[in-house]
Amino acid sequence: MPKDATETDLNPQKLERMKYEILQAERRNDHTRERSSGEMVDLIRKTIMSIADATY
């Protein structure tokens, strides 16, 4: 049976892990300014994709 658009199968622990990794990357970059805004967007996108691919 197909799921409604409002139903999700999100794993709260994996979602928290994703948030944590993104915030850690942001904090590191705030201190070092190692990456530009575009590079940070790419890093965040890759983080989301890697966790989502492994999880969902």
N, CA, C and O atoms as a Tripos MOL2 file, in Angstrom:
@<TRIPOS>MOLECULE
protein
  224   223    56     0     0
PROTEIN
NO_CHARGES

@<TRIPOS>ATOM
      1 N           0.8360   -1.1760    0.0000 N.3       1 MET1
      2 CA          0.0000    0.0000    0.0000 C.3       1 MET1
      3 C           0.8870    1.2470    0.0000 C.2       1 MET1
      4 O           1.7760    1.3570    0.8450 O.2       1 MET1
      5 N           0.6740    2.1830   -0.9160 N.am      2 PRO2
      6 CA          1.5100    3.3800   -0.9670 C.3       2 PRO2
      7 C           1.3000    4.2660    0.2490 C.2       2 PRO2
      8 O           0.2170    4.3210    0.8300 O.2       2 PRO2
      9 N           2.3540    4.9440    0.6080 N.am      3 LYS3
     10 CA          2.2890    5.8330    1.7640 C.3       3 LYS3
     11 C           1.7640    7.1970    1.3510 C.2       3 LYS3
     12 O           1.9340    7.6320    0.2120 O.2       3 LYS3
     13 N           1.1300    7.8520    2.2930 N.am      4 ASP4
     14 CA          0.6900    9.2260    2.0650 C.3       4 ASP4
     15 C           1.9030   10.1480    2.0320 C.2       4 ASP4
     16 O           2.9800    9.8060    2.5180 O.2       4 ASP4
     17 N           1.7030   11.3110    1.4540 N.am      5 ALA5
     18 CA          2.7890   12.2860    1.3710 C.3       5 ALA5
     19 C           3.2040   12.7810    2.7530 C.2       5 ALA5
     20 O           4.3280   13.2520    2.9270 O.2       5 ALA5
     21 N           2.3200   12.6810    3.7270 N.am      6 THR6
     22 CA          2.6470   13.1620    5.0710 C.3       6 THR6
     23 C           3.3900   12.1170    5.8890 C.2       6 THR6
     24 O           3.9940   12.4670    6.9030 O.2       6 THR6
     25 N           3.3720   10.8500    5.4910 N.am      7 GLU7
     26 CA          4.0610    9.8000    6.2220 C.3       7 GLU7
     27 C           5.5310    9.7850    5.8480 C.2       7 GLU7
     28 O           5.8830    9.9640    4.6820 O.2       7 GLU7
     29 N           6.3890    9.5730    6.8320 N.am      8 THR8
     30 CA          7.8210    9.4600    6.5750 C.3       8 THR8
     31 C           8.3880    8.3140    7.3820 C.2       8 THR8
     32 O           7.8100    7.8910    8.3830 O.2       8 THR8
     33 N           9.5220    7.8180    6.9370 N.am      9 ASP9
     34 CA         10.2340    6.7650    7.6390 C.3       9 ASP9
     35 C          11.5860    7.2760    8.1110 C.2       9 ASP9
     36 O          12.5830    6.5570    8.0310 O.2       9 ASP9
     37 N          11.6290    8.5050    8.6000 N.am     10 LEU10
     38 CA         12.8820    9.0860    9.0400 C.3      10 LEU10
     39 C          13.3210    8.4580   10.3520 C.2      10 LEU10
     40 O          12.5290    8.2860   11.2790 O.2      10 LEU10
     41 N          14.5720    8.1290   10.4040 N.am     11 ASN11
     42 CA         15.1650    7.5990   11.6210 C.3      11 ASN11
     43 C          15.6990    8.7930   12.4180 C.2      11 ASN11
     44 O          16.6360    9.4560   11.9720 O.2      11 ASN11
     45 N          15.1300    9.0730   13.5680 N.am     12 PRO12
     46 CA         15.5450   10.2600   14.3370 C.3      12 PRO12
     47 C          17.0210   10.2420   14.7140 C.2      12 PRO12
     48 O          17.6520   11.2990   14.7620 O.2      12 PRO12
     49 N          17.5820    9.0750   14.9800 N.am     13 GLN13
     50 CA         18.9950    9.0020   15.3440 C.3      13 GLN13
     51 C          19.8870    9.3680   14.1640 C.2      13 GLN13
     52 O          20.8770   10.0800   14.3340 O.2      13 GLN13
     53 N          19.5470    8.8900   12.9780 N.am     14 LYS14
     54 CA         20.3340    9.2160   11.7860 C.3      14 LYS14
     55 C          20.1880   10.7030   11.4310 C.2      14 LYS14
     56 O          21.1440   11.3360   10.9840 O.2      14 LYS14
     57 N          18.9990   11.2440   11.6320 N.am     15 LEU15
     58 CA         18.7760   12.6600   11.3750 C.3      15 LEU15
     59 C          19.6100   13.5120   12.3290 C.2      15 LEU15
     60 O          20.1960   14.5130   11.9160 O.2      15 LEU15
     61 N          19.6650   13.1230   13.5890 N.am     16 GLU16
     62 CA         20.4850   13.8430   14.5680 C.3      16 GLU16
     63 C          21.9610   13.7510   14.2120 C.2      16 GLU16
     64 O          22.6990   14.7240   14.3680 O.2      16 GLU16
     65 N          22.3960   12.5930   13.7370 N.am     17 ARG17
     66 CA         23.7910   12.4260   13.3210 C.3      17 ARG17
     67 C          24.1140   13.3690   12.1650 C.2      17 ARG17
     68 O          25.1810   13.9820   12.1320 O.2      17 ARG17
     69 N          23.1810   13.4790   11.2170 N.am     18 MET18
     70 CA         23.3680   14.3590   10.0730 C.3      18 MET18
     71 C          23.4890   15.8110   10.5300 C.2      18 MET18
     72 O          24.3750   16.5370   10.0790 O.2      18 MET18
     73 N          22.5970   16.2310   11.4270 N.am     19 LYS19
     74 CA         22.6400   17.5930   11.9530 C.3      19 LYS19
     75 C          23.9610   17.8590   12.6730 C.2      19 LYS19
     76 O          24.5690   18.9170   12.5120 O.2      19 LYS19
     77 N          24.3910   16.8830   13.4670 N.am     20 TYR20
     78 CA         25.6330   17.0250   14.2300 C.3      20 TYR20
     79 C          26.8270   17.2090   13.3020 C.2      20 TYR20
     80 O          27.6560   18.0900   13.5270 O.2      20 TYR20
     81 N          26.9200   16.3920   12.2720 N.am     21 GLU21
     82 CA         28.0490   16.4770   11.3530 C.3      21 GLU21
     83 C          28.0620   17.8110   10.6080 C.2      21 GLU21
     84 O          29.1260   18.3870   10.3820 O.2      21 GLU21
     85 N          26.8840   18.3000   10.2280 N.am     22 ILE22
     86 CA         26.7990   19.5880    9.5350 C.3      22 ILE22
     87 C          27.2150   20.7190   10.4720 C.2      22 ILE22
     88 O          27.9740   21.6040   10.0780 O.2      22 ILE22
     89 N          26.7250   20.6950   11.6990 N.am     23 LEU23
     90 CA         27.0950   21.7410   12.6610 C.3      23 LEU23
     91 C          28.5820   21.7160   12.9820 C.2      23 LEU23
     92 O          29.2000   22.7690   13.1390 O.2      23 LEU23
     93 N          29.1620   20.5240   13.0800 N.am     24 GLN24
     94 CA         30.6030   20.4230   13.3370 C.3      24 GLN24
     95 C          31.3940   21.0330   12.1850 C.2      24 GLN24
     96 O          32.3690   21.7480   12.4150 O.2      24 GLN24
     97 N          30.9880   20.7600   10.9600 N.am     25 ALA25
     98 CA         31.6690   21.3320    9.7940 C.3      25 ALA25
     99 C          31.5580   22.8520    9.8030 C.2      25 ALA25
    100 O          32.5230   23.5520    9.4970 O.2      25 ALA25
    101 N          30.3810   23.3600   10.1530 N.am     26 GLU26
    102 CA         30.1850   24.8160   10.2230 C.3      26 GLU26
    103 C          31.0680   25.4350   11.3040 C.2      26 GLU26
    104 O          31.6710   26.4860   11.0840 O.2      26 GLU26
    105 N          31.1460   24.8060   12.4430 N.am     27 ARG27
    106 CA         31.9810   25.3340   13.5330 C.3      27 ARG27
    107 C          33.4500   25.3500   13.1480 C.2      27 ARG27
    108 O          34.1540   26.3300   13.3940 O.2      27 ARG27
    109 N          33.9190   24.2440   12.5340 N.am     28 ARG28
    110 CA         35.3170   24.1960   12.1030 C.3      28 ARG28
    111 C          35.6060   25.3150   11.1060 C.2      28 ARG28
    112 O          36.6480   25.9660   11.1700 O.2      28 ARG28
    113 N          34.6770   25.5260   10.1950 N.am     29 ASN29
    114 CA         34.9000   26.5530    9.1850 C.3      29 ASN29
    115 C          34.8140   27.9590    9.7720 C.2      29 ASN29
    116 O          35.5010   28.8650    9.3000 O.2      29 ASN29
    117 N          33.9920   28.1510   10.7830 N.am     30 ASP30
    118 CA         33.9250   29.4640   11.4440 C.3      30 ASP30
    119 C          35.2670   29.8560   12.0400 C.2      30 ASP30
    120 O          35.6570   31.0240   12.0040 O.2      30 ASP30
    121 N          35.9760   28.8660   12.5920 N.am     31 HIS31
    122 CA         37.2570   29.1560   13.2330 C.3      31 HIS31
    123 C          38.3960   29.2890   12.2310 C.2      31 HIS31
    124 O          39.3020   30.0970   12.4350 O.2      31 HIS31
    125 N          38.3660   28.5170   11.1630 N.am     32 THR32
    126 CA         39.5060   28.4810   10.2450 C.3      32 THR32
    127 C          39.2870   29.2600    8.9550 C.2      32 THR32
    128 O          40.2580   29.6820    8.3260 O.2      32 THR32
    129 N          38.0450   29.4610    8.5470 N.am     33 ARG33
    130 CA         37.7170   30.0950    7.2560 C.3      33 ARG33
    131 C          38.4300   29.3840    6.1050 C.2      33 ARG33
    132 O          38.8320   30.0020    5.1190 O.2      33 ARG33
    133 N          38.5740   28.0790    6.2610 N.am     34 GLU34
    134 CA         39.2740   27.2500    5.2890 C.3      34 GLU34
    135 C          38.5000   27.1300    3.9790 C.2      34 GLU34
    136 O          39.1000   27.0610    2.9060 O.2      34 GLU34
    137 N          37.1760   27.1060    4.0640 N.am     35 ARG35
    138 CA         36.3380   26.8840    2.8880 C.3      35 ARG35
    139 C          35.4780   28.1100    2.5900 C.2      35 ARG35
    140 O          35.0650   28.8370    3.4930 O.2      35 ARG35
    141 N          35.2220   28.3160    1.3070 N.am     36 SER36
    142 CA         34.3310   29.4040    0.9000 C.3      36 SER36
    143 C          32.8840   28.9620    1.0930 C.2      36 SER36
    144 O          32.6220   27.8070    1.4280 O.2      36 SER36
    145 N          31.9600   29.8710    0.8830 N.am     37 SER37
    146 CA         30.5370   29.5390    1.0300 C.3      37 SER37
    147 C          30.1260   28.4260    0.0710 C.2      37 SER37
    148 O          29.4040   27.5070    0.4570 O.2      37 SER37
    149 N          30.5780   28.5060   -1.1610 N.am     38 GLY38
    150 CA         30.2510   27.4750   -2.1490 C.3      38 GLY38
    151 C          30.8060   26.1180   -1.7710 C.2      38 GLY38
    152 O          30.1480   25.0940   -1.9520 O.2      38 GLY38
    153 N          32.0220   26.1150   -1.2430 N.am     39 GLU39
    154 CA         32.6230   24.8550   -0.8060 C.3      39 GLU39
    155 C          31.8740   24.2680    0.3830 C.2      39 GLU39
    156 O          31.7310   23.0510    0.4950 O.2      39 GLU39
    157 N          31.3970   25.1370    1.2680 N.am     40 MET40
    158 CA         30.6240   24.6500    2.4130 C.3      40 MET40
    159 C          29.2920   24.0600    1.9580 C.2      40 MET40
    160 O          28.8480   23.0450    2.4930 O.2      40 MET40
    161 N          28.6630   24.6840    0.9860 N.am     41 VAL41
    162 CA         27.4100   24.1460    0.4490 C.3      41 VAL41
    163 C          27.6590   22.7580   -0.1180 C.2      41 VAL41
    164 O          26.8720   21.8410    0.1170 O.2      41 VAL41
    165 N          28.7500   22.5950   -0.8640 N.am     42 ASP42
    166 CA         29.0800   21.2890   -1.4290 C.3      42 ASP42
    167 C          29.3520   20.2620   -0.3300 C.2      42 ASP42
    168 O          28.9090   19.1170   -0.4180 O.2      42 ASP42
    169 N          30.0840   20.6780    0.7030 N.am     43 LEU43
    170 CA         30.3850   19.7760    1.8120 C.3      43 LEU43
    171 C          29.1120   19.3390    2.5270 C.2      43 LEU43
    172 O          28.9550   18.1600    2.8450 O.2      43 LEU43
    173 N          28.2160   20.2640    2.7780 N.am     44 ILE44
    174 CA         26.9600   19.9420    3.4480 C.3      44 ILE44
    175 C          26.1170   19.0200    2.5710 C.2      44 ILE44
    176 O          25.5190   18.0640    3.0630 O.2      44 ILE44
    177 N          26.0730   19.3070    1.2830 N.am     45 ARG45
    178 CA         25.3260   18.4580    0.3510 C.3      45 ARG45
    179 C          25.8830   17.0350    0.3610 C.2      45 ARG45
    180 O          25.1210   16.0680    0.3940 O.2      45 ARG45
    181 N          27.2040   16.9070    0.3310 N.am     46 LYS46
    182 CA         27.8360   15.5850    0.3460 C.3      46 LYS46
    183 C          27.5530   14.8590    1.6590 C.2      46 LYS46
    184 O          27.3220   13.6490    1.6620 O.2      46 LYS46
    185 N          27.5690   15.5850    2.7670 N.am     47 THR47
    186 CA         27.2770   14.9860    4.0660 C.3      47 THR47
    187 C          25.8580   14.4480    4.0910 C.2      47 THR47
    188 O          25.6300   13.3190    4.5260 O.2      47 THR47
    189 N          24.9090   15.2370    3.6310 N.am     48 ILE48
    190 CA         23.5150   14.7950    3.5980 C.3      48 ILE48
    191 C          23.3490   13.5850    2.7010 C.2      48 ILE48
    192 O          22.6810   12.6200    3.0700 O.2      48 ILE48
    193 N          23.9520   13.6320    1.5330 N.am     49 MET49
    194 CA         23.8120   12.5310    0.5840 C.3      49 MET49
    195 C          24.4480   11.2630    1.1180 C.2      49 MET49
    196 O          23.8830   10.1820    0.9540 O.2      49 MET49
    197 N          25.6050   11.3610    1.7520 N.am     50 SER50
    198 CA         26.2740   10.1560    2.2390 C.3      50 SER50
    199 C          25.4860    9.4970    3.3610 C.2      50 SER50
    200 O          25.3690    8.2720    3.3960 O.2      50 SER50
    201 N          24.9510   10.2820    4.2670 N.am     51 ILE51
    202 CA         24.1800    9.7090    5.3610 C.3      51 ILE51
    203 C          22.8350    9.1950    4.8420 C.2      51 ILE51
    204 O          22.3830    8.1260    5.2530 O.2      51 ILE51
    205 N          22.2020    9.9380    3.9550 N.am     52 ALA52
    206 CA         20.9140    9.5080    3.4110 C.3      52 ALA52
    207 C          21.0690    8.2460    2.5810 C.2      52 ALA52
    208 O          20.2260    7.3530    2.6640 O.2      52 ALA52
    209 N          22.1300    8.1480    1.7810 N.am     53 ASP53
    210 CA         22.3490    6.9480    0.9710 C.3      53 ASP53
    211 C          22.6000    5.7290    1.8470 C.2      53 ASP53
    212 O          22.1330    4.6330    1.5390 O.2      53 ASP53
    213 N          23.3250    5.9170    2.9210 N.am     54 ALA54
    214 CA         23.6280    4.7950    3.8140 C.3      54 ALA54
    215 C          22.4260    4.4090    4.6710 C.2      54 ALA54
    216 O          22.3490    3.2830    5.1620 O.2      54 ALA54
    217 N          21.5050    5.3230    4.8510 N.am     55 THR55
    218 CA         20.3930    5.1080    5.7690 C.3      55 THR55
    219 C          19.1040    4.7450    5.0750 C.2      55 THR55
    220 O          18.4210    3.8100    5.4930 O.2      55 THR55
    221 N          18.7580    5.4570    4.0310 N.am     56 TYR56
    222 CA         17.4360    5.3180    3.4550 C.3      56 TYR56
    223 C          17.4600    4.6390    2.1340 C.2      56 TYR56
    224 O          16.4110    4.4480    1.5190 O.2      56 TYR56
@<TRIPOS>BOND
     1     1     2 1
     2     2     3 1
     3     3     4 2
     4     3     5 am
     5     5     6 1
     6     6     7 1
     7     7     8 2
     8     7     9 am
     9     9    10 1
    10    10    11 1
    11    11    12 2
    12    11    13 am
    13    13    14 1
    14    14    15 1
    15    15    16 2
    16    15    17 am
    17    17    18 1
    18    18    19 1
    19    19    20 2
    20    19    21 am
    21    21    22 1
    22    22    23 1
    23    23    24 2
    24    23    25 am
    25    25    26 1
    26    26    27 1
    27    27    28 2
    28    27    29 am
    29    29    30 1
    30    30    31 1
    31    31    32 2
    32    31    33 am
    33    33    34 1
    34    34    35 1
    35    35    36 2
    36    35    37 am
    37    37    38 1
    38    38    39 1
    39    39    40 2
    40    39    41 am
    41    41    42 1
    42    42    43 1
    43    43    44 2
    44    43    45 am
    45    45    46 1
    46    46    47 1
    47    47    48 2
    48    47    49 am
    49    49    50 1
    50    50    51 1
    51    51    52 2
    52    51    53 am
    53    53    54 1
    54    54    55 1
    55    55    56 2
    56    55    57 am
    57    57    58 1
    58    58    59 1
    59    59    60 2
    60    59    61 am
    61    61    62 1
    62    62    63 1
    63    63    64 2
    64    63    65 am
    65    65    66 1
    66    66    67 1
    67    67    68 2
    68    67    69 am
    69    69    70 1
    70    70    71 1
    71    71    72 2
    72    71    73 am
    73    73    74 1
    74    74    75 1
    75    75    76 2
    76    75    77 am
    77    77    78 1
    78    78    79 1
    79    79    80 2
    80    79    81 am
    81    81    82 1
    82    82    83 1
    83    83    84 2
    84    83    85 am
    85    85    86 1
    86    86    87 1
    87    87    88 2
    88    87    89 am
    89    89    90 1
    90    90    91 1
    91    91    92 2
    92    91    93 am
    93    93    94 1
    94    94    95 1
    95    95    96 2
    96    95    97 am
    97    97    98 1
    98    98    99 1
    99    99   100 2
   100    99   101 am
   101   101   102 1
   102   102   103 1
   103   103   104 2
   104   103   105 am
   105   105   106 1
   106   106   107 1
   107   107   108 2
   108   107   109 am
   109   109   110 1
   110   110   111 1
   111   111   112 2
   112   111   113 am
   113   113   114 1
   114   114   115 1
   115   115   116 2
   116   115   117 am
   117   117   118 1
   118   118   119 1
   119   119   120 2
   120   119   121 am
   121   121   122 1
   122   122   123 1
   123   123   124 2
   124   123   125 am
   125   125   126 1
   126   126   127 1
   127   127   128 2
   128   127   129 am
   129   129   130 1
   130   130   131 1
   131   131   132 2
   132   131   133 am
   133   133   134 1
   134   134   135 1
   135   135   136 2
   136   135   137 am
   137   137   138 1
   138   138   139 1
   139   139   140 2
   140   139   141 am
   141   141   142 1
   142   142   143 1
   143   143   144 2
   144   143   145 am
   145   145   146 1
   146   146   147 1
   147   147   148 2
   148   147   149 am
   149   149   150 1
   150   150   151 1
   151   151   152 2
   152   151   153 am
   153   153   154 1
   154   154   155 1
   155   155   156 2
   156   155   157 am
   157   157   158 1
   158   158   159 1
   159   159   160 2
   160   159   161 am
   161   161   162 1
   162   162   163 1
   163   163   164 2
   164   163   165 am
   165   165   166 1
   166   166   167 1
   167   167   168 2
   168   167   169 am
   169   169   170 1
   170   170   171 1
   171   171   172 2
   172   171   173 am
   173   173   174 1
   174   174   175 1
   175   175   176 2
   176   175   177 am
   177   177   178 1
   178   178   179 1
   179   179   180 2
   180   179   181 am
   181   181   182 1
   182   182   183 1
   183   183   184 2
   184   183   185 am
   185   185   186 1
   186   186   187 1
   187   187   188 2
   188   187   189 am
   189   189   190 1
   190   190   191 1
   191   191   192 2
   192   191   193 am
   193   193   194 1
   194   194   195 1
   195   195   196 2
   196   195   197 am
   197   197   198 1
   198   198   199 1
   199   199   200 2
   200   199   201 am
   201   201   202 1
   202   202   203 1
   203   203   204 2
   204   203   205 am
   205   205   206 1
   206   206   207 1
   207   207   208 2
   208   207   209 am
   209   209   210 1
   210   210   211 1
   211   211   212 2
   212   211   213 am
   213   213   214 1
   214   214   215 1
   215   215   216 2
   216   215   217 am
   217   217   218 1
   218   218   219 1
   219   219   220 2
   220   219   221 am
   221   221   222 1
   222   222   223 1
   223   223   224 2
@<TRIPOS>SUBSTRUCTURE
     1 MET1         2 RESIDUE 1 A MET
     2 PRO2         6 RESIDUE 1 A PRO
     3 LYS3        10 RESIDUE 1 A LYS
     4 ASP4        14 RESIDUE 1 A ASP
     5 ALA5        18 RESIDUE 1 A ALA
     6 THR6        22 RESIDUE 1 A THR
     7 GLU7        26 RESIDUE 1 A GLU
     8 THR8        30 RESIDUE 1 A THR
     9 ASP9        34 RESIDUE 1 A ASP
    10 LEU10       38 RESIDUE 1 A LEU
    11 ASN11       42 RESIDUE 1 A ASN
    12 PRO12       46 RESIDUE 1 A PRO
    13 GLN13       50 RESIDUE 1 A GLN
    14 LYS14       54 RESIDUE 1 A LYS
    15 LEU15       58 RESIDUE 1 A LEU
    16 GLU16       62 RESIDUE 1 A GLU
    17 ARG17       66 RESIDUE 1 A ARG
    18 MET18       70 RESIDUE 1 A MET
    19 LYS19       74 RESIDUE 1 A LYS
    20 TYR20       78 RESIDUE 1 A TYR
    21 GLU21       82 RESIDUE 1 A GLU
    22 ILE22       86 RESIDUE 1 A ILE
    23 LEU23       90 RESIDUE 1 A LEU
    24 GLN24       94 RESIDUE 1 A GLN
    25 ALA25       98 RESIDUE 1 A ALA
    26 GLU26      102 RESIDUE 1 A GLU
    27 ARG27      106 RESIDUE 1 A ARG
    28 ARG28      110 RESIDUE 1 A ARG
    29 ASN29      114 RESIDUE 1 A ASN
    30 ASP30      118 RESIDUE 1 A ASP
    31 HIS31      122 RESIDUE 1 A HIS
    32 THR32      126 RESIDUE 1 A THR
    33 ARG33      130 RESIDUE 1 A ARG
    34 GLU34      134 RESIDUE 1 A GLU
    35 ARG35      138 RESIDUE 1 A ARG
    36 SER36      142 RESIDUE 1 A SER
    37 SER37      146 RESIDUE 1 A SER
    38 GLY38      150 RESIDUE 1 A GLY
    39 GLU39      154 RESIDUE 1 A GLU
    40 MET40      158 RESIDUE 1 A MET
    41 VAL41      162 RESIDUE 1 A VAL
    42 ASP42      166 RESIDUE 1 A ASP
    43 LEU43      170 RESIDUE 1 A LEU
    44 ILE44      174 RESIDUE 1 A ILE
    45 ARG45      178 RESIDUE 1 A ARG
    46 LYS46      182 RESIDUE 1 A LYS
    47 THR47      186 RESIDUE 1 A THR
    48 ILE48      190 RESIDUE 1 A ILE
    49 MET49      194 RESIDUE 1 A MET
    50 SER50      198 RESIDUE 1 A SER
    51 ILE51      202 RESIDUE 1 A ILE
    52 ALA52      206 RESIDUE 1 A ALA
    53 ASP53      210 RESIDUE 1 A ASP
    54 ALA54      214 RESIDUE 1 A ALA
    55 THR55      218 RESIDUE 1 A THR
    56 TYR56      222 RESIDUE 1 A TYR
